[in-house]
């Protein structure tokens, strides 16, 4: 049987696989208050931040028009909770500050020449 720490690392690894990501998001979100080093573990794991951002970006089409399902909402809330865990941890909060711009939908300015 896997130890508590081994399970946390297993779930972090499962975030990189879209087929296992949903369960991993749920389990890690449950542990975010009890695993004191979860934020650095997430931040320093290859591809984890990208997977969390992908979860957020994937729901953008469901925001307008408002077609977001409860299932999608729960999934993205778990991803946001894990990003919040990283953003609020003393070891990772400043490194994570650049992510804010990725998590906020922007309106495209037709007069802007930048994409």
Order of alpha helices (4+ residues) and beta strands (2+ residues): alpha-alpha-alpha-alpha-alpha-alpha-alpha
